[in-house]
Amino acid sequence: MTRRLVVKIGTSLLTRQGGHLDKLRMARFVADLARAQKSGIEVVLVTSGAIAAGMSELGWSKRPAELAKKQAAAAVGQPRLMETYRQLFKRRGIRVAQVLLTREDFDNKHRRLNAQATILTLLREKVVPIINENDSVGVEEIRVGDNDTLAARVAVKVEADLLILLTDVDGLMTRPPKDGKGELIHRITKITPAIEALANGSASGRGTGGMQTKLSAARYVTSRGITLIIANGRRPSVVTDLLQQKPIGSLFVPT
């Protein structure tokens, strides 16, 4: 049974063309997470989308390559993203908290324990922590790098039972994306070189990561006793269906 759940939502699911926040889809995610929390599950949300939301606000059509411009977009987009979540959860009678992290919050023992205590306190108070990387100040030396990795490290930090990575594909397929459509692999008990080869492909232009970072996240959490599922966030009520153990997505079994 799932007692504590971490859900990561990727940029491609949160934004429409041009970087505008897709509030209808965000509302569906919030409804799904609210159902989970009201069933007694502690919920942590790791969200992407700040840079994309900031791009829209600034009138930029293409994700910038310069670090300073990415940081500026994140600084503009993060409050917009959080306010949207706050309003959507408030309609469901649920409070939220923003938690922005960098790699130091995992690597430095004192900061790691402080961040862990904060998140666990929020969960005890039935507040949903909404976590993102602190992109507005992060430089390469202190960045986690992508939100799949961030979600994996958060899941271990809070001792979650299940980590769900929501993306815009059904899961890990039997063929790499560059080779055309394959069949969904429903259950993975070991991440072998053959499994890793299936993750070849490129990331969306609106976010970072891809299937390779999801496999790295799966390796990290399953070795620490946490189940991970990659699933398509475009499916209605996807979190509810996964918690009911419906056969969707790719499930990585703890080792």
CORFENNOR-V911427 format. One record per pair of residues at least 6 apart in sequence whose ideal C-beta (glycine too) atoms are under 7 Angstrom apart, sorted by the first residue. I is the first residue (numbers start at 1). J is the second residue. If there is no record, write none. Layout:
BEGIN
{{I | J} {I | J}}
END
This chain:
BEGIN
{{2 | 41} {2 | 161} {2 | 162} {2 | 243} {3 | 41} {3 | 42} {3 | 161} {4 | 42} {4 | 158} {4 | 159} {4 | 160} {4 | 161} {5 | 36} {5 | 41} {5 | 42} {5 | 43} {5 | 160} {5 | 161} {5 | 162} {6 | 44} {6 | 46} {6 | 151} {6 | 154} {6 | 155} {6 | 158} {6 | 160} {6 | 163} {7 | 33} {7 | 43} {7 | 45} {7 | 164} {7 | 166} {7 | 239} {8 | 46} {8 | 147} {8 | 148} {8 | 151} {8 | 165} {8 | 166} {9 | 29} {9 | 47} {9 | 48} {9 | 166} {9 | 233} {10 | 48} {10 | 166} {10 | 167} {10 | 168} {10 | 207} {11 | 48} {11 | 49} {11 | 52} {11 | 204} {11 | 206} {11 | 207} {12 | 168} {12 | 204} {12 | 206} {12 | 207} {13 | 25} {13 | 166} {13 | 168} {13 | 233} {13 | 234} {14 | 21} {14 | 22} {14 | 26} {14 | 48} {14 | 49} {15 | 21} {15 | 22} {15 | 49} {15 | 52} {15 | 53} {15 | 206} {16 | 22} {18 | 56} {18 | 61} {19 | 52} {19 | 53} {19 | 55} {19 | 56} {19 | 206} {20 | 56} {21 | 49} {21 | 53} {21 | 81} {21 | 84} {23 | 84} {26 | 84} {26 | 88} {27 | 88} {28 | 236} {30 | 88} {30 | 89} {30 | 92} {32 | 237} {32 | 238} {32 | 239} {32 | 240} {33 | 43} {33 | 45} {33 | 128} {33 | 239} {34 | 89} {34 | 92} {34 | 94} {35 | 240} {36 | 43} {36 | 239} {36 | 243} {37 | 43} {37 | 94} {37 | 128} {42 | 123} {43 | 128} {44 | 119} {44 | 129} {44 | 131} {44 | 154} {44 | 158} {45 | 128} {45 | 130} {45 | 131} {46 | 131} {46 | 147} {46 | 150} {46 | 151} {46 | 154} {47 | 81} {47 | 130} {47 | 132} {48 | 147} {48 | 207} {49 | 81} {50 | 74} {50 | 77} {50 | 78} {50 | 81} {50 | 132} {50 | 135} {51 | 63} {51 | 70} {51 | 73} {51 | 74} {51 | 77} {51 | 135} {52 | 77} {52 | 206} {53 | 77} {53 | 80} {53 | 81} {54 | 73} {54 | 74} {54 | 75} {54 | 76} {54 | 77} {55 | 63} {55 | 73} {57 | 76} {57 | 77} {57 | 80} {58 | 73} {58 | 76} {60 | 73} {63 | 205} {63 | 206} {64 | 70} {64 | 73} {67 | 139} {70 | 135} {71 | 135} {71 | 136} {71 | 137} {74 | 135} {74 | 136} {75 | 136} {78 | 132} {78 | 136} {82 | 98} {82 | 130} {85 | 96} {85 | 130} {86 | 96} {89 | 96} {89 | 128} {94 | 128} {95 | 127} {96 | 127} {96 | 128} {96 | 130} {97 | 122} {97 | 127} {97 | 129} {97 | 130} {98 | 130} {99 | 118} {99 | 119} {99 | 129} {99 | 130} {99 | 131} {100 | 132} {100 | 134} {101 | 115} {101 | 131} {101 | 133} {101 | 134} {101 | 150} {102 | 133} {102 | 134} {102 | 138} {102 | 142} {102 | 143} {102 | 144} {103 | 142} {103 | 143} {103 | 144} {104 | 111} {104 | 142} {105 | 111} {105 | 112} {105 | 115} {106 | 112} {106 | 153} {116 | 157} {116 | 158} {119 | 129} {119 | 158} {120 | 158} {122 | 129} {131 | 154} {133 | 143} {133 | 144} {133 | 147} {133 | 150} {144 | 150} {144 | 153} {146 | 208} {146 | 209} {146 | 213} {147 | 209} {148 | 165} {148 | 209} {148 | 213} {148 | 214} {148 | 217} {149 | 213} {149 | 216} {149 | 217} {151 | 163} {151 | 165} {151 | 217} {152 | 163} {152 | 217} {152 | 220} {152 | 221} {155 | 163} {155 | 221} {155 | 226} {156 | 221} {156 | 224} {156 | 226} {160 | 226} {161 | 226} {161 | 227} {162 | 226} {162 | 227} {163 | 221} {163 | 226} {163 | 228} {164 | 229} {164 | 231} {164 | 239} {164 | 242} {165 | 214} {165 | 217} {165 | 228} {165 | 230} {166 | 231} {166 | 233} {166 | 238} {167 | 230} {167 | 232} {167 | 233} {168 | 232} {168 | 233} {168 | 234} {169 | 232} {170 | 184} {170 | 232} {170 | 249} {171 | 184} {171 | 185} {171 | 230} {171 | 231} {171 | 249} {171 | 250} {172 | 185} {172 | 188} {172 | 198} {172 | 211} {172 | 230} {172 | 250} {173 | 182} {173 | 183} {173 | 184} {173 | 185} {173 | 198} {174 | 182} {174 | 183} {174 | 185} {174 | 198} {175 | 182} {176 | 198} {176 | 200} {176 | 201} {177 | 201} {178 | 200} {178 | 201} {184 | 250} {185 | 250} {186 | 247} {186 | 250} {186 | 251} {187 | 251} {187 | 253} {188 | 195} {188 | 250} {188 | 252} {188 | 253} {189 | 253} {191 | 215} {191 | 218} {191 | 219} {196 | 215} {199 | 211} {199 | 212} {199 | 215} {201 | 210} {201 | 211} {202 | 210} {203 | 209} {203 | 210} {214 | 230} {217 | 228} {218 | 228} {218 | 252} {221 | 228} {222 | 228} {222 | 252} {222 | 253} {222 | 254} {222 | 255} {223 | 255} {225 | 254} {226 | 254} {227 | 251} {227 | 252} {227 | 253} {227 | 254} {228 | 252} {229 | 242} {229 | 249} {229 | 250} {229 | 251} {230 | 249} {230 | 250} {231 | 238} {231 | 242} {231 | 248} {231 | 249} {232 | 238} {235 | 248} {241 | 248} {242 | 248} {242 | 249}}
END
